[in-house]
Amino acid sequence: MTEIQTISAPVLNLPGVAHCFTTRLGGNSAPPYHHANMHFRKGGNQADVFANRELVLKALDLPPGSLRLVDQVHGSRVVLANGLSLAETEVMEADGLVTTHRGTTVAVYVADCLPLLLYAPGGVAALHGGWRSVIAGILQEGIALLGEQTGANPRDFHLAIGPGIGPCCFEVGPEVTLQFRDQNLEEHILSLPGKEKEHIDLPGAVKSLALRAGLMPTNIWSSNLCTMCRDDLFYSYRRQGWPTGQMMGIIGLN
């Protein structure tokens, strides 16, 4: 087994918190999913995927078998993972998980959508930040549920925005830009030189929504890494189509 290369967010390097964003480097998966594929429903080998996930848990010093995922559907539902098994959560149609339990690790899988990791004193959350989920309110729902479970003020939350498709590559049609305008996010709609269609700065939109929710600017971090540009580091559905692998954003209390 090969160690998986990961990325950490300085804003989440806190006592009692373990987290990372995985890359495609390292791991066990065979072509065309090489190497560190984190999800098998799109065709990857299940045994390889489970082995890759456990490598990440081990590297983070989180308990083996503690990972919880959901059936992501590009919506805004966030579920509480406390006391639930992977068999229970992975059939739930949702796009985020919250936990306040040590020994329960939450994660989302991505291949251009943004993995969003939240910390509040006493709990953590992992959210699937595709544009549809962002517009639907996934961040606000995650903040609300994590706040409800911990009693923490949004000023004390920390948010890490992981690698995803960047404004350089996220070209969209007017039906998408209209929805961002409807959410008063027009500042994140970009007209780039030489490009016919407009582009969306999705990490920027997420940061704006986090600030509106009461998070402090100093507690928000973005990787600013584009999954479509960086073939050397990441899987990208837009670049490759299926079959391709998927990465994870993962966080837990230890």
C-alpha positions as CSV (number, residue, x, y, z in Angstrom):
1,M,0.0,0.0,0.0
2,T,1.3,3.5,-0.9
3,E,0.8,6.5,1.3
4,I,-1.8,8.9,0.0
5,Q,-0.8,12.5,-0.6
6,T,-3.2,14.8,1.1
7,I,-3.7,18.6,1.7
8,S,-4.5,20.2,5.0
9,A,-6.0,23.5,5.8
10,P,-4.2,25.7,8.3
11,V,-7.5,27.0,9.6
12,L,-8.3,23.4,10.8
13,N,-5.0,22.6,12.3
14,L,-6.6,22.7,15.8
15,P,-6.2,20.6,18.9
16,G,-8.5,17.6,18.8
17,V,-9.3,17.9,15.1
18,A,-8.1,15.7,12.3
19,H,-8.8,16.5,8.7
20,C,-7.5,16.4,5.1
21,F,-8.4,16.7,1.5
22,T,-7.1,13.8,-0.5
23,T,-5.5,13.9,-4.0
24,R,-5.2,11.3,-6.6
25,L,-1.6,10.5,-5.6
26,G,-0.7,7.3,-3.7
27,G,-3.2,4.5,-2.8
28,N,-4.0,1.2,-4.5
29,S,-6.5,1.8,-7.3
30,A,-5.8,0.4,-10.8
31,P,-6.2,2.3,-14.0
32,P,-8.3,4.1,-15.1
33,Y,-8.9,5.0,-11.4
34,H,-5.3,5.3,-10.5
35,H,-4.3,5.8,-7.8
36,A,-6.2,7.1,-4.7
37,N,-9.8,6.6,-5.7
38,M,-12.2,7.1,-2.8
39,H,-15.5,5.9,-4.3
40,F,-16.6,2.8,-6.1
41,R,-20.2,3.4,-7.3
42,K,-18.8,4.9,-10.5
43,G,-16.9,1.7,-11.3
44,G,-13.9,1.6,-9.1
45,N,-12.9,-1.6,-7.3
46,Q,-14.6,-1.7,-3.9
47,A,-11.7,-3.4,-2.1
48,D,-9.2,-0.9,-3.4
49,V,-11.5,2.0,-2.4
50,F,-12.0,0.7,1.2
51,A,-8.2,0.2,1.5
52,N,-7.6,3.8,0.3
53,R,-10.1,5.1,2.8
54,E,-8.5,3.2,5.7
55,L,-5.1,4.5,4.7
56,V,-6.4,8.0,5.1
57,L,-7.9,7.2,8.5
58,K,-4.7,5.7,9.7
59,A,-2.6,8.7,8.6
60,L,-5.0,11.0,10.5
61,D,-4.9,8.8,13.6
62,L,-8.7,8.3,13.3
63,P,-10.3,4.9,14.2
64,P,-10.5,2.3,11.5
65,G,-14.0,1.8,10.2
66,S,-15.1,5.2,11.6
67,L,-15.9,6.8,8.2
68,R,-19.4,7.9,7.5
69,L,-20.6,9.0,4.0
70,V,-24.0,9.7,2.4
71,D,-25.6,9.1,-1.0
72,Q,-24.9,12.6,-2.5
73,V,-27.7,14.1,-4.6
74,H,-26.7,17.7,-5.1
75,G,-29.2,19.0,-2.6
76,S,-29.0,20.8,0.8
77,R,-29.9,18.1,3.3
78,V,-27.4,17.6,6.1
79,V,-27.7,14.6,8.5
80,L,-26.5,14.0,12.0
81,A,-24.1,11.0,12.0
82,N,-24.0,10.4,15.7
83,G,-24.6,6.8,16.6
84,L,-25.1,5.7,13.0
85,S,-23.2,3.1,11.0
86,L,-21.8,3.5,7.5
87,A,-24.5,1.1,6.3
88,E,-27.1,3.5,7.7
89,T,-25.7,6.8,6.4
90,E,-24.5,5.7,2.9
91,V,-28.1,5.0,1.8
92,M,-29.4,8.4,3.0
93,E,-29.9,10.9,0.2
94,A,-28.1,14.0,1.6
95,D,-25.0,16.2,0.9
96,G,-23.6,16.7,4.3
97,L,-22.9,15.1,7.7
98,V,-22.4,16.5,11.2
99,T,-20.9,14.7,14.2
100,T,-20.2,15.6,17.8
101,H,-18.8,12.1,18.6
102,R,-15.2,11.2,18.8
103,G,-14.9,7.9,16.9
104,T,-17.3,9.1,14.1
105,T,-15.5,10.5,11.0
106,V,-17.5,12.4,8.4
107,A,-16.5,12.9,4.8
108,V,-17.8,13.8,1.3
109,Y,-16.4,12.6,-2.1
110,V,-15.8,15.0,-5.0
111,A,-14.4,15.2,-8.5
112,D,-14.8,19.0,-9.2
113,C,-17.4,20.0,-6.6
114,L,-16.0,21.7,-3.5
115,P,-15.4,19.6,-0.3
116,L,-16.3,21.9,2.6
117,L,-15.1,21.1,6.1
118,L,-16.5,22.9,9.1
119,Y,-15.4,23.0,12.7
120,A,-17.2,24.4,15.7
121,P,-16.1,23.9,19.3
122,G,-17.6,20.4,20.1
123,G,-18.3,19.2,16.5
124,V,-17.4,19.0,12.8
125,A,-19.2,18.7,9.5
126,A,-18.4,17.7,5.9
127,L,-20.4,19.2,3.1
128,H,-20.6,18.5,-0.6
129,G,-20.4,21.9,-2.3
130,G,-21.4,21.5,-5.9
131,W,-23.0,24.6,-7.4
132,R,-26.5,23.2,-7.0
133,S,-25.9,22.4,-3.4
134,V,-24.4,25.8,-2.8
135,I,-27.4,27.6,-4.3
136,A,-29.8,25.3,-2.4
137,G,-28.2,26.3,0.9
138,I,-25.9,23.4,1.9
139,L,-23.5,25.7,3.8
140,Q,-26.3,27.4,5.7
141,E,-27.9,24.0,6.6
142,G,-24.5,22.7,7.8
143,I,-23.8,25.7,9.9
144,A,-27.3,25.5,11.4
145,L,-27.2,21.9,12.3
146,L,-23.6,22.1,13.7
147,G,-24.6,25.1,15.7
148,E,-27.7,23.4,17.0
149,Q,-25.7,20.4,18.2
150,T,-22.8,22.3,19.7
151,G,-24.4,25.6,20.9
152,A,-21.5,27.4,19.2
153,N,-21.7,30.9,17.7
154,P,-20.9,31.1,14.0
155,R,-18.1,33.6,15.0
156,D,-16.3,30.6,16.4
157,F,-16.8,28.3,13.4
158,H,-13.9,27.5,11.1
159,L,-14.4,26.7,7.4
160,A,-12.0,25.0,4.9
161,I,-12.9,25.1,1.2
162,G,-11.0,22.3,-0.5
163,P,-9.9,21.8,-4.1
164,G,-12.6,22.0,-6.7
165,I,-13.2,23.5,-10.1
166,G,-11.9,27.0,-10.2
167,P,-13.2,30.2,-11.8
168,C,-10.6,29.7,-14.6
169,C,-12.5,26.6,-15.8
170,F,-16.0,26.7,-14.4
171,E,-17.8,27.9,-17.6
172,V,-21.6,27.9,-17.3
173,G,-24.7,28.9,-19.2
174,P,-27.2,31.7,-18.4
175,E,-29.5,29.3,-16.5
176,V,-26.8,28.9,-13.9
177,T,-25.7,32.5,-13.7
178,L,-29.4,33.5,-13.1
179,Q,-29.5,31.4,-10.0
180,F,-26.3,33.0,-8.6
181,R,-27.8,36.5,-9.3
182,D,-31.0,35.4,-7.5
183,Q,-28.8,34.7,-4.5
184,N,-27.1,38.1,-4.7
185,L,-23.9,36.4,-5.7
186,E,-23.4,38.3,-9.0
187,E,-19.9,39.5,-7.9
188,H,-18.8,35.9,-8.4
189,I,-20.0,35.7,-12.0
190,L,-17.0,36.5,-14.2
191,S,-16.5,37.4,-17.9
192,L,-13.1,36.2,-18.9
193,P,-11.1,37.5,-21.9
194,G,-11.5,35.2,-24.9
195,K,-14.3,33.2,-23.3
196,E,-17.8,33.1,-24.8
197,K,-19.6,32.0,-21.7
198,E,-19.5,33.4,-18.2
199,H,-17.6,31.7,-15.4
200,I,-18.4,31.2,-11.8
201,D,-16.1,31.6,-8.9
202,L,-17.6,28.9,-6.7
203,P,-15.1,29.1,-3.8
204,G,-15.6,32.9,-3.7
205,A,-19.4,32.4,-3.6
206,V,-19.0,30.0,-0.7
207,K,-16.8,32.4,1.2
208,S,-19.4,35.2,0.7
209,L,-22.2,32.9,2.1
210,A,-20.0,32.0,5.1
211,L,-19.4,35.7,5.9
212,R,-23.2,36.3,5.6
213,A,-23.8,33.5,8.1
214,G,-21.5,35.2,10.6
215,L,-18.2,33.4,10.2
216,M,-15.1,35.5,10.7
217,P,-12.9,36.2,7.7
218,T,-9.8,34.9,9.5
219,N,-11.5,31.6,10.1
220,I,-12.2,30.9,6.4
221,W,-9.5,29.2,4.2
222,S,-9.6,28.2,0.5
223,S,-7.1,26.0,-1.2
224,N,-7.5,27.9,-4.5
225,L,-6.5,24.7,-6.3
226,C,-8.5,23.9,-9.5
227,T,-9.2,20.2,-10.0
228,M,-9.7,20.6,-13.7
229,C,-6.4,22.4,-14.3
230,R,-4.3,20.1,-12.0
231,D,-4.3,16.8,-13.7
232,D,-1.1,16.0,-11.8
233,L,-3.0,16.1,-8.4
234,F,-6.7,15.6,-8.9
235,Y,-9.5,13.7,-10.6
236,S,-11.9,15.9,-12.6
237,Y,-15.2,14.8,-14.0
238,R,-15.3,17.8,-16.4
239,R,-11.8,17.0,-17.7
240,Q,-12.1,13.3,-17.9
241,G,-15.8,12.3,-17.8
242,W,-16.6,8.8,-16.4
243,P,-14.8,6.6,-15.6
244,T,-12.7,8.6,-13.3
245,G,-11.9,8.5,-9.6
246,Q,-13.0,10.7,-6.8
247,M,-11.3,12.5,-3.9
248,M,-12.5,13.1,-0.3
249,G,-12.7,15.9,2.2
250,I,-12.6,14.2,5.6
251,I,-12.8,15.5,9.2
252,G,-13.2,14.0,12.7
253,L,-12.6,14.7,16.4
254,N,-9.7,12.9,18.1
